[in-house]
Amino acid sequence: MPNLAEMLRKAKTIAVVGLSSRKSRASYGVSEYMQSAGYRIIPVNPAESQVLGEKCYARLEDIPEHVDIVDIFRRSEYVAEIVESAIRIGAGGVWMQEGVIDEAAAERARQAGLDVVMDRCILKEHRRHLA
């Protein structure tokens, strides 16, 4: 596992796959916290047009700027295709939220040179290491 504090310190832009505009969803609360901590949040969800004041993109490949971390708020069965997209766009790393696990996709990302965090909450790790 990468050094979480270093990964979070270096990151500026986080693409959140599965970010919902529904305030009751974990993806919203976590993203809102990370945005308030100074990160640029880029929502990725084909069902949304804007979340947290940011334009929402249908796919990672549609984002017109570099992404440091791809934060995954989707079920584990969708992780492999998201990891392939993260590799294609040259993301710095992938972060699978609590309960999101795909060992094969994680290994594929590592082999492509991405940092990988699996089954951990980015908000909790930020509070633990940087807050």
C-alpha positions in Angstrom: 0.0 0.0 0.0 1.3 3.5 -0.8 2.1 6.0 1.9 -1.4 7.4 2.4 -0.3 10.7 3.9 2.1 11.3 1.0 -0.5 10.3 -1.5 -3.0 12.7 0.0 -0.5 15.5 0.4 0.6 15.3 -3.3 -2.9 15.1 -4.7 -4.8 18.2 -5.9 -7.5 16.8 -8.1 -9.8 13.9 -7.2 -12.2 12.4 -9.7 -15.1 10.8 -7.8 -16.7 8.0 -9.8 -20.3 7.5 -8.6 -20.6 10.9 -6.9 -24.3 11.6 -6.4 -26.0 15.0 -5.8 -28.1 13.4 -3.1 -26.8 14.8 0.2 -27.7 11.6 2.0 -25.2 9.5 0.0 -21.8 8.8 1.4 -20.2 9.9 -1.9 -21.6 13.4 -1.4 -20.5 13.8 2.2 -17.0 12.4 1.6 -16.6 14.6 -1.5 -17.9 17.7 0.3 -15.4 17.1 3.1 -12.5 16.6 0.6 -13.5 19.7 -1.3 -13.5 21.7 2.0 -10.0 20.4 2.7 -8.8 22.1 -0.5 -9.1 19.3 -3.1 -10.6 19.9 -6.6 -13.4 17.4 -6.8 -14.5 16.3 -10.3 -17.8 14.3 -10.3 -18.0 11.3 -12.6 -21.6 10.1 -13.0 -23.6 10.0 -16.3 -26.8 10.6 -14.4 -25.7 14.0 -13.1 -24.9 17.3 -14.7 -23.3 19.2 -11.7 -22.4 18.2 -8.2 -20.8 20.4 -5.5 -20.6 23.3 -7.9 -18.5 21.3 -10.4 -19.4 20.0 -13.9 -20.1 16.3 -13.9 -18.6 14.1 -16.5 -20.0 10.8 -17.9 -16.7 9.0 -17.9 -13.1 9.5 -16.7 -12.0 9.8 -20.3 -14.1 13.0 -20.7 -12.2 14.9 -18.0 -10.1 17.6 -19.8 -7.4 17.8 -17.1 -5.0 15.6 -15.1 -6.5 13.5 -12.3 -4.3 12.7 -9.3 -6.7 10.2 -7.6 -9.7 8.3 -9.0 -12.0 7.7 -5.9 -14.4 4.9 -6.6 -17.9 4.9 -5.1 -19.2 2.0 -7.2 -19.8 -1.6 -6.4 -16.8 -4.0 -6.7 -18.1 -5.5 -9.9 -17.5 -2.2 -11.7 -14.0 -1.6 -10.5 -12.1 -3.4 -13.3 -13.5 -1.1 -16.0 -13.0 2.0 -13.9 -9.4 1.0 -13.2 -8.8 0.5 -17.0 -10.2 4.0 -17.6 -7.9 5.4 -14.8 -4.9 3.8 -16.5 -6.0 5.2 -19.9 -6.2 8.8 -18.6 -2.9 8.5 -16.7 -4.3 9.0 -13.2 -1.9 9.0 -10.3 -3.8 6.4 -8.3 -7.1 4.7 -7.6 -8.8 4.7 -4.2 -11.5 2.2 -3.6 -13.8 3.2 -0.8 -14.8 1.0 2.2 -16.4 -2.2 1.0 -15.0 -1.8 -2.6 -12.6 -4.6 -3.3 -11.2 -6.1 -6.5 -7.7 -7.7 -6.0 -7.2 -8.3 -9.7 -8.0 -4.8 -10.7 -5.8 -3.5 -7.9 -2.9 -5.5 -9.2 -3.6 -4.3 -12.8 -3.4 -0.7 -11.6 -0.2 -1.4 -9.7 1.4 -3.0 -12.7 0.5 0.2 -14.7 2.3 2.3 -12.1 -0.7 3.7 -10.2 -0.9 4.0 -6.4 -3.7 1.8 -5.1 -5.8 2.0 -1.9 -8.6 -0.5 -1.4 -11.4 -0.8 1.1 -10.6 2.4 2.9 -12.4 5.7 3.3 -10.5 8.7 1.9 -12.2 11.0 4.4 -11.2 8.9 7.4 -7.6 8.6 6.1 -7.4 12.3 5.5 -8.5 13.0 9.0 -6.1 10.5 10.4 -3.0 11.7 8.5 -3.5 15.3 7.6 -6.2 17.0 9.7 
